[in-house]
Amino acid sequence: CVAACAMENNVTFVGEQDAGYGRSMHWIRIERFWEGEYPEVKMTQNQPMMCQQCGSAPCEPVCPAFATVHSQAESLNLQVYNRCVGTRYCANNCPYQVRSFNWRDYERPEPLPNQFNPDVTVRRRGVMEKCTFCIQRIHKAQDKAKSEGREVADGEFTTACAQACPANAITFGRVDDPESLVSQLAKKHAHGVKHHEELGTLPNVTYLKGG
């Protein structure tokens, strides 16, 4: 999922030195949880952590340039790259630590630029970025449905991370549609968890127990 996200969204690879400085660029990361005491320690679960697309996102009001905006049409928290002035206030105010900052213009030797996704803007130095739920795929599906005079069907498109996961651990869809797959899964697994929900962020990502 991490690799698929990077390929789909033109997420740069910063190199060993900047990675050592904690400047790795990822729109999704895998968090690992352990239990027990050394040496009897075992891994209990892995959780993908991406932007939670908060309904009340703490990153939005702190941006002085209005680069972090809320899309009412898709109910997503998006980033307007050409507005960003690089204050990094949004990253400091994100309780999920899912925003990445471009500390420099990274080298992309030939033929790597030929692998860019033309539907996604390539970010430059001084710009903040994060997961968008593959908004370019959403818009493409919306445009196709509009041209055919119909609504977008559930499952007609998905995010790159969900598409690449061999275990189907990530499911994408409309939570406001009670008939969608994600809504059905949420009903089936009634004890889903939303991270840091107590902060009033209204996250739109739910973590379900397996089974």
Secondary structure by P-SEA (a helix, b strand, c coil): caaaaaaacccccccaaaaaaccccccbbbbbbbbccccccccccccccccccccccccccccccccccccccccccccccccccccccccccccccccccccccccccccccccccccbbbbccccccccccaaaaaaaaaaaaaaaccccccccccccccccccccccccccccccccaaaaaaaaacccccccccccccccbbbbbcc
